[in-house]
């Protein structure tokens, strides 16, 4: 799993732990499996400085009396992208996803996400790339296989669903160049 350790940062691990648990005492972070899996046993000093940084960014609340941490609303939003990044990495590592037989349908995602939520647009682009979609045009992406459930959930997220369209297309004329991208030896 070393590939995942490069993708998921200490910040990502902290935010994901908080998203799963809700609030947590400072000492409870270290035995949590996400911390050990994704933080590669980083020092506690690194952990504390990252936690302080997350607090300054407004992603984490800290109750000093109880030494308990929790996510802010902004932190919860950020965690959605982290979870998606993790699921995408796990999906990409799964060899069977690439060996699936094509059912003859193209999956096309078209989006026009405004500049004011550019982070959402970039996260969607990264998600599509991570799954294996290929870019047809700037905001038009194509994929020949069934999409994973987490992509469907992301496309239905209230923040972006009014900017995104998902098409299931049986035939595209002159698609030999697209097929060449996905089926290198089969055309």
C-alpha contacts under 8 A as a table, 3 or more apart, distances in Angstrom:
res1	aa1	res2	aa2	distance
1	X	4	X	5.60
1	X	5	X	6.88
2	X	5	X	5.11
2	X	6	X	6.71
3	X	6	X	5.42
3	X	7	X	6.68
4	X	7	X	5.00
4	X	8	X	6.01
4	X	38	X	6.89
4	X	86	X	7.59
4	X	89	X	6.73
4	X	90	X	7.82
5	X	8	X	5.41
5	X	9	X	7.11
5	X	37	X	7.37
5	X	38	X	4.85
5	X	39	X	6.67
5	X	40	X	6.91
6	X	9	X	7.05
7	X	85	X	7.98
7	X	86	X	7.73
7	X	89	X	7.71
8	X	11	X	7.99
8	X	12	X	5.70
8	X	13	X	6.66
8	X	38	X	6.11
8	X	39	X	7.85
8	X	82	X	7.87
8	X	86	X	7.11
9	X	12	X	5.00
9	X	13	X	6.28
9	X	38	X	7.06
9	X	39	X	6.81
10	X	13	X	5.07
10	X	14	X	6.22
10	X	35	X	7.74
10	X	38	X	7.18
10	X	39	X	5.48
10	X	47	X	6.95
10	X	50	X	7.06
11	X	14	X	5.20
11	X	15	X	6.19
11	X	50	X	6.16
11	X	51	X	7.34
11	X	54	X	7.27
12	X	15	X	5.23
12	X	16	X	6.01
12	X	79	X	7.54
12	X	82	X	6.18
13	X	16	X	5.12
13	X	17	X	6.08
13	X	34	X	6.19
13	X	35	X	6.06
13	X	38	X	6.46
13	X	39	X	7.07
14	X	17	X	5.22
14	X	18	X	6.26
14	X	29	X	7.87
14	X	35	X	7.36
14	X	51	X	7.56
15	X	18	X	5.12
15	X	19	X	6.09
15	X	71	X	7.27
15	X	75	X	7.09
15	X	76	X	7.99
15	X	79	X	6.08
16	X	19	X	4.95
16	X	20	X	6.25
16	X	79	X	6.13
16	X	82	X	7.29
16	X	83	X	7.11
17	X	20	X	5.25
17	X	21	X	6.13
17	X	29	X	7.77
17	X	32	X	7.81
17	X	34	X	6.88
17	X	35	X	7.97
18	X	21	X	5.21
18	X	22	X	5.19
18	X	23	X	5.87
18	X	24	X	6.82
18	X	69	X	7.69
18	X	70	X	6.01
18	X	71	X	6.29
19	X	22	X	5.53
19	X	71	X	6.96
19	X	76	X	6.73
19	X	79	X	6.90
21	X	24	X	6.83
22	X	70	X	6.05
22	X	71	X	7.24
23	X	68	X	6.44
23	X	69	X	5.43
23	X	70	X	4.37
23	X	71	X	7.39
24	X	28	X	6.43
24	X	29	X	7.28
24	X	68	X	5.33
24	X	69	X	5.43
24	X	70	X	6.67
25	X	28	X	5.43
25	X	29	X	7.29
25	X	66	X	7.50
25	X	67	X	5.73
25	X	68	X	4.35
25	X	69	X	6.37
26	X	29	X	5.95
26	X	67	X	5.98
26	X	68	X	6.12
26	X	69	X	7.04
27	X	30	X	6.32
28	X	31	X	6.14
28	X	32	X	6.79
29	X	32	X	5.41
29	X	35	X	6.85
30	X	35	X	6.26
30	X	36	X	7.45
31	X	35	X	7.31
31	X	36	X	7.49
32	X	35	X	5.54
32	X	36	X	6.89
33	X	36	X	5.27
33	X	37	X	5.95
34	X	37	X	4.99
34	X	38	X	5.76
34	X	39	X	7.57
35	X	38	X	5.65
35	X	39	X	5.27
35	X	40	X	7.59
35	X	41	X	7.37
36	X	39	X	5.53
36	X	40	X	5.64
36	X	41	X	5.47
37	X	40	X	6.03
37	X	41	X	7.94
39	X	42	X	5.60
42	X	46	X	6.53
42	X	47	X	7.18
43	X	46	X	5.35
43	X	47	X	6.52
44	X	47	X	4.83
44	X	48	X	6.10
45	X	48	X	5.17
45	X	49	X	6.16
46	X	49	X	5.25
46	X	50	X	6.08
47	X	50	X	5.16
47	X	51	X	6.15
48	X	51	X	5.01
48	X	52	X	6.16
49	X	52	X	5.03
49	X	53	X	6.20
50	X	53	X	4.97
50	X	54	X	6.20
51	X	54	X	5.08
51	X	55	X	6.24
51	X	60	X	7.80
52	X	55	X	5.07
52	X	56	X	6.32
53	X	56	X	5.10
53	X	57	X	6.27
54	X	57	X	5.06
54	X	58	X	6.38
54	X	59	X	5.39
54	X	60	X	5.79
55	X	58	X	5.17
55	X	59	X	5.76
55	X	60	X	4.72
55	X	61	X	6.27
55	X	62	X	7.47
56	X	59	X	7.64
57	X	60	X	7.87
58	X	61	X	7.48
58	X	72	X	6.89
58	X	74	X	6.98
58	X	75	X	7.22
59	X	71	X	5.99
59	X	72	X	5.29
59	X	73	X	7.45
59	X	74	X	5.58
59	X	75	X	3.97
59	X	76	X	7.68
59	X	78	X	7.91
60	X	69	X	6.68
60	X	70	X	5.67
60	X	71	X	4.55
60	X	72	X	5.32
60	X	75	X	6.27
61	X	69	X	5.61
61	X	70	X	5.22
61	X	71	X	5.92
61	X	72	X	6.07
62	X	67	X	6.90
62	X	68	X	5.91
62	X	69	X	4.66
62	X	70	X	6.69
63	X	66	X	5.76
63	X	67	X	5.58
63	X	68	X	5.22
63	X	69	X	6.35
64	X	67	X	4.86
64	X	68	X	6.96
65	X	68	X	7.97
71	X	74	X	7.71
71	X	75	X	5.19
71	X	76	X	6.05
72	X	75	X	4.88
72	X	76	X	6.27
73	X	76	X	5.09
73	X	77	X	6.48
74	X	77	X	5.17
74	X	78	X	6.32
75	X	78	X	5.04
75	X	79	X	6.15
76	X	79	X	5.08
76	X	80	X	6.70
77	X	80	X	5.45
77	X	81	X	7.35
78	X	81	X	5.58
78	X	82	X	6.61
79	X	82	X	4.88
79	X	83	X	6.06
80	X	83	X	5.31
80	X	84	X	6.23
81	X	84	X	4.96
81	X	85	X	6.03
81	X	123	X	6.64
82	X	85	X	4.97
82	X	86	X	6.20
83	X	86	X	5.03
83	X	87	X	6.13
84	X	87	X	5.08
84	X	88	X	6.00
84	X	127	X	7.14
84	X	150	X	7.25
84	X	154	X	7.94
85	X	88	X	5.09
85	X	89	X	6.20
85	X	127	X	6.72
86	X	89	X	5.11
86	X	90	X	6.23
87	X	90	X	5.06
87	X	91	X	6.01
87	X	150	X	7.43
88	X	91	X	4.97
88	X	92	X	6.06
88	X	127	X	6.41
88	X	130	X	5.67
88	X	131	X	6.02
89	X	92	X	5.09
89	X	93	X	6.26
89	X	130	X	6.86
90	X	93	X	5.18
90	X	94	X	6.49
91	X	94	X	5.29
91	X	97	X	7.18
91	X	131	X	6.82
92	X	95	X	7.45
92	X	97	X	7.54
92	X	130	X	6.51
92	X	131	X	6.16
92	X	132	X	7.86
94	X	97	X	5.80
94	X	98	X	7.74
95	X	98	X	5.70
95	X	99	X	6.81
96	X	99	X	4.96
96	X	100	X	6.42
97	X	100	X	5.72
100	X	145	X	7.18
101	X	145	X	7.70
102	X	105	X	7.44
102	X	144	X	6.27
102	X	145	X	5.90
103	X	144	X	7.75
103	X	145	X	7.16
104	X	144	X	7.37
104	X	170	X	6.39
104	X	171	X	8.00
105	X	144	X	6.18
105	X	145	X	7.53
105	X	168	X	6.35
105	X	169	X	5.47
105	X	170	X	4.64
105	X	171	X	7.18
106	X	142	X	6.66
106	X	143	X	5.85
106	X	144	X	4.68
106	X	145	X	7.22
106	X	167	X	7.89
106	X	168	X	5.74
106	X	169	X	4.98
106	X	170	X	6.28
106	X	171	X	7.57
107	X	142	X	5.60
107	X	143	X	5.06
107	X	144	X	5.90
107	X	145	X	7.12
107	X	146	X	7.51
107	X	147	X	7.76
107	X	166	X	7.14
107	X	167	X	5.77
107	X	168	X	4.87
107	X	169	X	6.44
108	X	140	X	6.94
108	X	141	X	5.56
108	X	142	X	4.46
108	X	143	X	6.46
108	X	166	X	5.75
108	X	167	X	4.94
108	X	168	X	6.41
108	X	169	X	7.44
109	X	139	X	7.93
109	X	140	X	5.77
109	X	141	X	5.17
109	X	142	X	6.47
109	X	164	X	7.04
109	X	165	X	5.80
109	X	166	X	4.68
109	X	167	X	6.35
110	X	139	X	5.74
110	X	140	X	4.57
110	X	141	X	6.52
110	X	164	X	5.76
110	X	165	X	5.16
110	X	166	X	6.47
111	X	139	X	5.50
111	X	140	X	6.78
111	X	163	X	5.56
111	X	164	X	4.32
111	X	165	X	6.26
112	X	139	X	6.75
112	X	163	X	5.40
112	X	164	X	6.66
113	X	117	X	7.04
113	X	118	X	7.29
113	X	120	X	7.85
113	X	121	X	5.83
113	X	160	X	7.23
113	X	163	X	5.46
113	X	164	X	7.58
114	X	117	X	5.86
114	X	118	X	6.70
114	X	121	X	7.90
115	X	118	X	4.93
117	X	120	X	5.51
117	X	121	X	6.67
118	X	121	X	4.93
118	X	122	X	6.09
119	X	122	X	5.10
119	X	123	X	6.03
120	X	123	X	5.04
120	X	124	X	6.18
120	X	160	X	7.76
121	X	124	X	5.18
121	X	125	X	6.23
122	X	125	X	5.02
122	X	126	X	6.13
123	X	126	X	5.09
123	X	127	X	6.07
124	X	127	X	4.97
124	X	128	X	6.19
125	X	128	X	5.21
125	X	129	X	6.24
126	X	129	X	5.12
126	X	130	X	6.00
127	X	130	X	5.06
127	X	131	X	6.30
127	X	151	X	7.90
128	X	131	X	5.29
128	X	132	X	6.38
128	X	133	X	5.26
128	X	134	X	7.91
128	X	141	X	7.51
129	X	132	X	5.15
129	X	133	X	5.32
129	X	134	X	6.85
130	X	133	X	7.51
132	X	143	X	6.94
133	X	141	X	5.91
133	X	142	X	5.27
133	X	143	X	4.78
134	X	141	X	5.48
134	X	142	X	5.34
134	X	143	X	6.52
134	X	181	X	7.88
135	X	138	X	6.85
135	X	139	X	7.50
135	X	140	X	6.03
135	X	141	X	4.46
135	X	142	X	6.39
136	X	139	X	7.87
136	X	140	X	5.44
136	X	141	X	5.50
136	X	142	X	6.68
137	X	140	X	4.96
137	X	141	X	7.05
144	X	182	X	7.61
147	X	151	X	6.57
147	X	152	X	7.17
148	X	151	X	5.58
148	X	152	X	6.86
149	X	152	X	5.16
149	X	153	X	6.34
150	X	153	X	4.97
150	X	154	X	6.15
151	X	154	X	4.96
151	X	155	X	6.11
152	X	155	X	5.16
152	X	156	X	6.30
153	X	156	X	5.15
153	X	157	X	6.35
154	X	157	X	5.11
155	X	160	X	6.75
155	X	161	X	5.73
155	X	164	X	6.92
156	X	160	X	7.18
156	X	161	X	5.14
157	X	160	X	5.77
157	X	161	X	5.78
158	X	161	X	5.62
158	X	162	X	7.62
159	X	162	X	7.60
160	X	163	X	5.36
160	X	164	X	6.37
161	X	164	X	5.22
161	X	165	X	7.58
169	X	172	X	7.33
172	X	175	X	5.72
174	X	177	X	7.64
175	X	178	X	5.20
175	X	179	X	6.20
176	X	179	X	5.08
176	X	180	X	6.09
177	X	180	X	5.03
177	X	181	X	6.70
178	X	181	X	5.31
178	X	182	X	6.90
179	X	182	X	5.30
179	X	183	X	5.60
179	X	184	X	7.62
179	X	187	X	7.25
180	X	183	X	5.35
180	X	184	X	5.19
180	X	187	X	6.87
181	X	184	X	6.22
183	X	186	X	5.23
183	X	187	X	6.53
184	X	187	X	6.89
